[in-house]
Amino acid sequence: MSILREDLKAKVSRIFTENLEGEVKIRYFTQEFECEFCKETRMLLEELAALSQKIRLEVYDLVADAEKAKEFGVDKIPATILSGKEEYKVRYFGIPSGYEFSSLIEDIVDVSKGRSRLPPHLLSKVRSISKPLHIQVFVTPTCPYCPKAVRIAHQLAIENLNITADMVESIEFPQLANRYSVMAVPKTVINDKVEFVGALPEEQFIDYVLKA
């Protein structure tokens, strides 16, 4: 059984062929039990990795590979982390399905290039951040506005290694969603003290980040 339709595989394959520059490493953390979408997420990543020789997939078990999970700050599954020339903290918690599939494809391309698509006039602001900063963007697969927020957060993590940026699928992690009172998506939480709802323009999003 395949997760991706053949026509979608062909489209993504063309995108990868035309745009990938360097190698992309996908680290995937899973578990054999107590994970509703782990199997599907792994199948999705395996199918994507098969579309390009520049994509390398590594699979870890949250329990058996506890040290590796600790190294990458993984405390819940399914977890997907993208890296390229640098060990970026571009992370997905939950299956990147629905509208978030486009975020994953665009992130893979950006990570392969080692640069984001942020406007040049915003890069100096992003690169000025000198302390660790954690961005969580809560989403649902059916939210058409969520990918914009996820993509901005992940691009910040590509431009500044002090930034950890997570997509968190709210339905898969209801306790976390309740903790942060997620009533609408996308909801962005920064360092547990600054938060906002909605897909904001890049500059406004970054202003919130700087406040944190």
Backbone as a ProteinNet text record, in pm:
[ID]
protein_1_A
[PRIMARY]
MSILREDLKAKVSRIFTENLEGEVKIRYFTQEFECEFCKETRMLLEELAALSQKIRLEVYDLVADAEKAKEFGVDKIPATILSGKEEYKVRYFGIPSGYEFSSLIEDIVDVSKGRSRLPPHLLSKVRSISKPLHIQVFVTPTCPYCPKAVRIAHQLAIENLNITADMVESIEFPQLANRYSVMAVPKTVINDKVEFVGALPEEQFIDYVLKA
[TERTIARY]
83.9	0	87.7	52.2	129.9	54.1	127.3	66.4	39.3	135.5	125.7	72.9	-13.6	-60.7	56.3	47.9	156.1	177.5	68.1	84.6	151.8	123.1	187.5	334.9	366	506.7	583.7	524.1	590.6	613.9	515.1	528.4	638.3	639.5	740.7	879.4	887.2	1014.9	1073.1	987	1032.6	1082.5	1009.2	1050.2	1188.5	1208.3	1337.3	1448.9	1423.7	1524.8	1568.3	1472.2	1500.5	1556.5	1530.6	1561.6	1659	1671.2	1760.5	1905.6	1982	2123.3	2212.6	2206.1	2286.9	2206.2	2273.8	2206.6	2115.6	2002.5	1908.8	1898.9	1917.8	1903.6	1771.4	1691.1	1566.2	1581.7	1576.3	1578.7	1435.3	1392.8	1255.5	1252.4	1179.3	1165.1	1025.6	1020.8	894.7	892.7	796	782.8	687.3	704.3	622.2	481.2	459	326.1	294.2	167.8	121.8	152.6	139.8	159.6	66.5	-41.7	-147.5	-100.9	-17.5	20.3	167.3	234.9	376.9	399.3	319.6	337	317.5	211.4	182.4	289.7	338.6	443.2	570.5	606.7	726.2	710.9	594.8	571.5	583.4	527.9	535	679.2	758.9	898.9	980.1	951.2	1020.8	991.5	867.5	832	899.8	908.7	977	1126.7	1187.7	1331.3	1364.5	1270.4	1292.4	1289	1242.2	1229.4	1356.5	1456.7	1581.5	1698.4	1808.4	1929	1992	1943.7	1998.3	1929.8	1828	1756.5	1792.5	1837.5	1873.3	1785.3	1719.6	1627.7	1691.5	1692.4	1738.3	1620.6	1596.5	1482.1	1531.4	1474.5	1511.2	1386.9	1408.1	1301.6	1314.9	1204.9	1208.3	1263.8	1233.7	1277.8	1415.2	1429.9	1556.3	1670.8	1638.1	1740.7	1719.6	1701.6	1670.7	1778.5	1905.4	2013.6	2006.9	1975.8	1963.4	1843.8	1733.9	1616.7	1650.1	1724.9	1765	1856.1	1945.6	2038.3	1964.2	1852.4	1778.2	1652.7	1641	1530.6	1394	1387.3	1260.3	1194.7	1075.1	1003.5	864.7	832.3	703.2	716	625.6	631.8	492.8	489.4	601.5	673.7	806.1	888	978.5	981.9	1063.9	1152.5	1282	1377.2	1456.3	1463.3	1536.7	1669.5	1773.9	1903	1973.9	2066.6	2142.7	2288.2	2342.9	2482	2500	2393.6	2394	2288.8	2303.6	2205	2091.5	2008	1895	1796.1	1722.5	1618.5	1482.4	1466.1	1340.7	1265.8	1157.9	1098.7	947.2	901.5	758.7	720.1	620	564.1	422.2	405	279.7	301.6	208.1	222.9	203.4	296.4	282.2	193.2	64.9	-30.2	-120.9	-212.1	-301.5	-223.6	-262	-192.8	-47.1	-13.9	124.4	221.8	170.2	259.2	339.1	274.1	344.7	455.7	433.5	537.7	660.4	636.9	747.2	829.3	762.9	834.9	917.7	858.4	931.2	1046.7	1025.9	1134	1250.8	1221.4	1326.9	1411	1344.6	1416	1504.5	1448.9	1526.1	1644.9	1622.7	1731.3	1842	1805	1906.2	1992.4	1933.3	2006.2	2079.1	2037.9	2100.9	2063.2	1948.6	1901.5	1748.5	1692	1546.8	1502.8	1372.5	1317.4	1272.6	1322	1286.2	1345.4	1275.2	1326.7	1457.9	1551.6	1681.5	1672.2	1572.7	1565.7	1525.5	1479.6	1442.6	1552.9	1648.6	1751.4	1836.9	1868.4	1952.5	1881.5	1750	1672.4	1678.8	1659.4	1658.2	1795	1898.5	2034.2	2086.1	2015.7	2058.5	2021.6	1936.8	1894.1	2010.9	2051.8	2172.7	2146.9	2020.9	1986.9	1894.8	1895.2	1806.1	1660.6	1590.2	1451.8	1370.8	1256	1173.3	1037.9	1009.4	882.3	800.2	676.4	584.1	465	437.9	322.4	223.3	109.1	5.2	-83.8	-107.4	-178.6	-278.2	-359.8	-438	-419.1	-433.7	-409.4	-505	-623	-724.3	-720.9	-622.1	-611.7	-530.3	-594	-519.7	-424.4	-439.7	-355.1	-232.8	-235.6	-128.7	8.3	15.9	148.4	227.7	159.7	232	306.7	238.4	301.8	414.2	390.9	493.3	616.3	593	705.3	788.7	723.9	801.6	886.4	826	900.8	1019.9	998	1106.1	1214.9	1175.7	1277.2	1363.6	1304.3	1383.4	1486.8	1446.2	1538.6	1651.8	1625.7	1730.4	1830.6	1781.2	1867.5	1942.7	1895.4	1960.1	1955.4	2071.4	2078.6	2039.8	2018.8	1969.1	1819	1754.2	1608.7	1567.8	1481.2	1416.8	1272.6	1229.3	1095	1019.2	905.5	826.3	690.1	652.2	511.9	454.6	343.2	279.3	136.7	106	-28.2	-120.3	-211.7	-292.1	-375.9	-432	-520.2	-441.4	-317.8	-235.6	-180.3	-170	-115	-213.4	-329.9	-433.8	-391.7	-310.4	-267.7	-183	-96.2	-13.1	-99.9	-196	-286.7	-366.9	-409.7	-483.6	-394.3	-270.3	-176.9	-161.1	-159.6	-140.7	-272.2	-382.6	-516.6	-535.6	-505.9	-520.5	-667.8	-732.6	-873.5	-891.5	-789	-790.9	-648.4	-636.9	-504.8	-494.3	-370.9	-246.4	-230.8	-179.1	-143.2	5.4	74.9	220.2	254.9	339.3	385.2	537.4	591	735.3	790.2	881.6	945	843.5	726.8	621.9	571.8	604	561.5	501	527	465.9	385.5	261.4	179.5	84.8	44.7	-52	-120.7	-236.2	-315.6	-324.2	-311.9	-327.9	-198.9	-215.4	-100	-58.3	34.2	76.6	177.6	190.2	297.3	433.6	532.3	665.3	720.3	711.1	770.7	702.2	570.5	495.9	527.4	539.4	576.3	712.2	808.5	942.7	944.8	859.5	851.1	808.7	713.9	674.1	791.5	866.3	981.6	1082.7	1107	1203.7	1155.5	1024.9	970.1	1002.1	1008.7	1033.5	1179.1
-120.1	0	125.4	219.4	342.8	458.6	547.8	666.4	772.3	791.9	895	838.7	914.1	877.1	884.5	809.2	806	941.5	1012.6	1144.2	1243.4	1230.2	1318.5	1283.2	1154.1	1112.1	1172	1167.3	1221	1370.9	1441.6	1586.5	1619.1	1549.3	1574.3	1536.4	1427.4	1385.3	1494.7	1558.5	1668.8	1786	1816.9	1926.6	1898.1	1775.3	1738.9	1742.9	1690.6	1687	1827.6	1917.5	2053	2144.7	2111.8	2207.6	2161.9	2032.4	1990.5	2014.7	2072.3	2100.2	2007.7	2017.4	1931.1	1815.6	1733.8	1619.3	1664.2	1595.9	1620.6	1493.6	1509.8	1395.9	1410.9	1306.4	1303.6	1204.6	1253.9	1165.2	1147.7	1022.5	993.7	910	957.8	886.9	827.9	697.9	625.3	529.5	441.5	340.3	234	113.3	3.9	3.9	79.5	80.8	220.8	244.8	372.3	491.4	473.4	584.9	565.1	641.5	619.4	637.1	737.5	767.1	740.1	664.3	636.1	556.7	454.1	369.4	450.3	530.1	609.4	715.3	775.9	877.2	815.6	699.5	631.9	595.7	544.9	510.6	633.2	745.8	869.7	912.7	909.1	950.6	855.4	726.3	628.6	653.7	686.8	713.1	840.7	941.9	1065.2	1041.4	967	940.2	862.5	779.8	699.2	782.8	906.7	991.8	1067.9	1066.3	1137.4	1071.5	1058.3	1003.8	1102.9	1225.9	1326.6	1325.7	1242.8	1235.6	1105.2	1117.4	998.9	994.1	882.7	864.1	775.4	823.3	744.3	726	602.9	572.6	529.1	590.2	558.5	524.8	440.6	405.3	491.9	552.7	645.8	581.1	452	381.8	318.8	240	169.4	265.9	379.2	479.7	604.1	581.6	691	799	759.6	857.5	947.9	887.5	966.4	1061.1	1012.8	1098	1215	1187.5	1293	1394.4	1343.9	1431	1532.8	1488.8	1577	1636.6	1618.6	1681	1627.6	1499.9	1438.8	1374.2	1420.5	1366.4	1314.4	1315	1264.4	1218.5	1131.7	1073.4	1072.7	1067.6	1063.7	1197.8	1190.3	1311	1302.9	1409.7	1417	1541	1522.9	1634.2	1639.8	1758.4	1777	1847.3	1800.5	1869.1	1857.2	1948.3	1949.2	1973	2082.5	2116.6	2147.2	2192.6	2222.2	2136.1	2123.3	2049.3	2144	2170.6	2259.7	2193.8	2277.8	2227.9	2253.6	2194.1	2200	2071.2	2080.1	1959	1953	1828.9	1800.1	1699.2	1732	1636.6	1604.6	1481.9	1443.3	1422.2	1359.3	1331.2	1459.3	1492.7	1611.9	1582.1	1567.9	1532.2	1650.1	1630.5	1738.8	1857.8	1975.2	2096.2	2100.5	2030.3	2034.8	1955.7	1874.6	1802.4	1901.8	2010.7	2112.3	2177.5	2196	2252.3	2162.3	2032.1	1936.3	1940.4	1943.4	1944.5	2072.2	2186.2	2312.7	2318.9	2263.5	2258.6	2174.1	2060.7	1973.2	2048.5	2122.8	2200.2	2306.5	2379.6	2486	2430.1	2320.2	2257.9	2210.9	2159.7	2113.5	2228.8	2347.4	2465.2	2537.7	2510.3	2575.8	2721.5	2757.7	2896.2	2898.6	3003	3016.6	3103.6	3131.6	3219.9	3352.5	3382.6	3508.1	3626	3739.2	3858.1	3904.7	3953.8	3996.5	4097.3	4186.7	4290.7	4236.1	4110.5	4049.9	3960.9	3924.1	3828.8	3881.1	4009.6	4064.3	4056	4075.6	4063.2	3920.2	3825.4	3684.3	3642.2	3682.7	3640.3	3711.5	3815.3	3887.3	3812.8	3712.4	3637	3553.2	3577.9	3514.2	3416.2	3400.7	3308	3198.5	3081.4	2972.1	3017	2979.6	3021.4	2905.3	2878	2763.3	2811.6	2778.4	2814.6	2687.6	2687.7	2577.4	2631.8	2572.3	2612.4	2496.8	2520	2417.5	2424.1	2306.2	2300.2	2184.4	2180.6	2062.1	2038.7	1914.7	1886.2	1956.9	1996.8	2057.7	2209.7	2267.3	2413.6	2469.8	2545	2596.7	2711.1	2771.3	2884.1	2840.9	2716.9	2670.4	2658.8	2610	2597.6	2727.5	2840.6	2967.5	2991.6	2966.7	2986.9	2886.6	2762.2	2657.8	2692.1	2734.9	2764.7	2881.7	2984.9	3097.3	3050.4	2974.7	2925.5	2840.4	2751	2663	2740.3	2842.5	2922.7	2999	3041.1	3106.7	3010.4	2884.2	2783.3	2753	2768.5	2747.2	2862.9	2983.1	3100.9	3123.7	3062.6	3084.8	2955.1	2898	2769.1	2778.9	2901.1	2917	2888.5	2879.4	2865.4	2720.8	2670.2	2540.5	2568.1	2512.4	2539.2	2408.9	2396.7	2274.2	2297.1	2207.8	2192.6	2090.5	2121.5	2028.2	2004.3	1880.6	1846.1	1834.9	1929.1	1943.5	1820.5	1756.6	1642.3	1524	1508.3	1396.2	1419.4	1545.4	1577.1	1665.9	1609.9	1690.5	1746.9	1672.9	1724	1850	1849	1966.7	2082.9	2051	2154.7	2215	2131.4	2181.8	2268	2224.7	2299.7	2443.3	2459.8	2593.3	2656.9	2597	2652.1	2679.4	2578.3	2591.5	2576	2686.2	2686.7	2708.4	2762.5	2786.9	2771.4	2736.7	2717.4	2801.5	2839	2810.3	2894.5	2831.9	2904.9	2886.5	2997.3	2996.2	3034.3	2952.9	2978.8	2988.3	3096	3120.7	3125.9	3035.8	3030.7	3027.8	2971.4	2956.2	3087.4	3200.6	3327.4	3426.5	3408.8	3494	3404.7	3441.3	3358	3444.2	3389.5	3457.7	3354	3392.1	3304.2	3364.8	3279.7	3325	3317.9	3326.8	3324.4	3467.9	3517	3656	3673.9	3796.1	3824.9	3799.3	3774.2	3738.2	3840.3	3969.2	4072.1	4077.5	4064.5	4067.7	3944.3	3829.1	3705.4	3721.8	3776.3	3794.6	3895.9	3995.8	4091.4	4022.1	3929.3	3851.3	3767.2	3710.5	3630.7	3716.1	3835.9	3924	3965.8	3977.2	4009.8	3901.2	3776.6	3662	3654.3
0	0	0	-86.1	-97.7	-34	30.2	89.2	-17.5	-106.6	-209.3	-340.3	-405.9	-538.6	-637.7	-744.4	-842.9	-909	-935.9	-999	-904.7	-773.7	-676.1	-660.4	-664.7	-660.1	-776.8	-894.1	-1013	-998.3	-944	-925.7	-825.3	-712.3	-609.6	-660.3	-735.7	-793.4	-882.9	-962	-1048.6	-964.6	-857.5	-769.6	-710.7	-663.5	-604.4	-709.3	-827.4	-932.9	-972.3	-979.1	-1025.1	-915.8	-788.5	-682.5	-574	-550.6	-442.7	-480.7	-387.4	-413	-331.1	-199.1	-114.7	-58.2	21.5	82.2	195.6	208.5	318	401.8	531.8	622.4	697.7	692.7	768	881.8	1003.6	1120.7	1168.7	1174.3	1211.8	1338.9	1437.8	1564.8	1574.5	1606.3	1607.8	1725.6	1725.8	1830.2	1778.4	1824.5	1773.7	1831.9	1937.5	1999	2051.1	2086.1	2141.7	2051.6	1923.3	1830.4	1712.1	1710.1	1612	1467.8	1442.3	1304.4	1273.4	1358.5	1335.4	1207	1185.8	1067	940.2	936.6	816.9	791.8	899.6	884.8	829.1	880.6	830.8	683.3	644.7	503.8	415.8	462.6	385.9	365.6	471.3	461.7	375.7	383.7	300	152.2	121.8	-17.9	-68.9	16.1	-24.3	-43.4	48	37.3	-89	-133.4	-254.2	-382	-370.4	-488.3	-522.8	-434	-461.7	-389.5	-458.8	-397.2	-299.9	-300.6	-210.1	-73.8	-58.5	68.7	138.8	263.9	342.6	467.1	485	597.7	703.8	827.4	941	1036.3	1078.9	1164.7	1302.5	1406	1543.9	1625	1727.2	1819.7	1944.5	1986.2	2098.8	2225.2	2245.2	2365.3	2345.5	2240.2	2215.7	2188.3	2125.1	2093.6	2179.2	2309.1	2401.7	2402.5	2392.2	2392.9	2269.8	2156.4	2033.3	2043.3	2101.3	2120	2211.3	2316.9	2410.1	2340.2	2257.1	2183.9	2098.8	2039.6	1949.9	2014.6	2145.6	2217	2180.4	2144.5	2105.2	2226.2	2259.3	2374.6	2339.6	2210.8	2165.5	2020.4	1979.2	1844.8	1780.8	1647	1553.9	1544.9	1531.2	1522.9	1401.3	1324.6	1204	1212.1	1190.2	1197.5	1067.3	1008.8	883.4	908.9	844.2	850.3	716.8	695	570.6	600.3	546.1	575	723.5	786.3	929.1	998.7	1129.8	1208	1245.7	1147.3	1171.7	1268.7	1338.2	1429.4	1365.3	1247.4	1172.7	1203.3	1282.8	1337.8	1313.8	1295.5	1282.5	1389.7	1468.7	1563.7	1517.7	1472.2	1408.9	1260.6	1195.5	1053	971.4	883	799.2	678.7	705.4	600.8	569.6	475.6	437.6	385.8	431.1	385.4	429.3	537.2	586.6	500.4	409.1	318.5	233.3	193.8	113.6	194.9	325.1	411.5	411.6	423.5	427.7	299.5	186.2	57.4	44.3	77.9	67.4	167.1	286.3	385.3	336.2	276.3	224.3	120.7	34.1	-67.9	-1.7	93.4	159.4	236.7	307.3	384	290.7	175.2	79.2	29.4	23.7	-22.9	89.8	213.2	326.9	341.8	287.1	298.1	286.6	345.1	343.9	226.3	223.9	121.1	181.8	300.1	364.4	288.5	285.7	217.7	282.1	203.5	256	370.3	366.4	469.2	606.1	611.5	739.5	796.1	713.2	756.2	871.1	868.6	975.8	1110.2	1110.9	1234.4	1287.1	1196.7	1236	1287.5	1218.8	1255.2	1379.4	1423.4	1544.1	1671.9	1662	1780.5	1830.3	1953.2	2004.9	2119.1	2157.3	2265.1	2212.4	2278.4	2235.7	2236.6	2132.5	2118.7	2061.4	2121.6	2082.8	2031.3	1906.7	1843.8	1821.6	1870.1	1843.8	1765.8	1651.3	1570.8	1572.3	1634.1	1642.9	1518.7	1459.4	1332.3	1333	1228	1193.9	1044.3	997.8	855.8	760.7	810.3	723.5	725.8	793.5	804.2	688.4	596.2	480.9	513.6	633	671.3	752	801.4	890.2	823.1	698.8	637.3	633	617.3	613.6	744.3	857.3	987.6	1010.3	972.5	987.9	904.8	782.3	693.6	744.9	796.1	849.7	966.7	1057.8	1174.6	1132.1	1037.1	992.9	918.1	844.1	775.5	875.4	985.8	1089.4	1146.2	1163	1216.3	1118.6	990.4	890.4	893	916.2	913.7	1045	1154.4	1284.3	1364.9	1394	1463.2	1610.4	1660.8	1797.4	1806.5	1691.3	1688.2	1663.5	1748.9	1730.1	1690.1	1577.2	1527.5	1506.7	1574.3	1569.7	1505.5	1416.4	1381.1	1478.5	1542.9	1634.6	1587.9	1554	1507.6	1629.2	1642.6	1763.9	1795.9	1694	1716.8	1771.8	1728.6	1775.7	1916.1	1956.2	2087.9	2164.5	2199.3	2265.1	2400.5	2474.7	2605.7	2590.4	2487.8	2463.4	2413.9	2327.7	2278.8	2393.7	2486.4	2602.3	2691.6	2706.5	2790.2	2741.9	2609.7	2553.6	2508.4	2551.4	2522.2	2373.7	2293.4	2148	2111.9	2082	2044.5	1894.7	1830.8	1686.4	1635.2	1507.9	1446.7	1320.1	1283.4	1353.3	1479.1	1583.1	1704.6	1726.3	1744.3	1761.8	1904.6	1966.1	2103.1	2100.1	2154.5	2150.4	2292.2	2322.4	2454.9	2569.2	2542.2	2643.6	2701.7	2638.8	2698.9	2600.6	2473.3	2371.5	2278.6	2250	2162.3	2079.8	1966.8	1880.9	1792.9	1740.8	1656.1	1516.6	1416	1278.6	1198.8	1068.2	977.5	948.4	1025.4	1013.7	899.6	849.6	753.1	818.1	734.8	786	885.1	851.1	936.8	1072.9	1073.6	1199.8	1284.4	1217.6	1285.9	1354.7	1280.9	1335	1449.6	1443.6	1554.9	1684.1	1673.8	1791	1842.9	1750.7	1789.1	1865	1817.1	1882.7	2021.2	2040.3	2172.2	2273.2	2225.2	2315.3	2356.1
[MASK]
++++++++++++++++++++++++++++++++++++++++++++++++++++++++++++++++++++++++++++++++++++++++++++++++++++++++++++++++++++++++++++++++++++++++++++++++++++++++++++++++++++++++++++++++++++++++++++++++++++++++++++++++++++

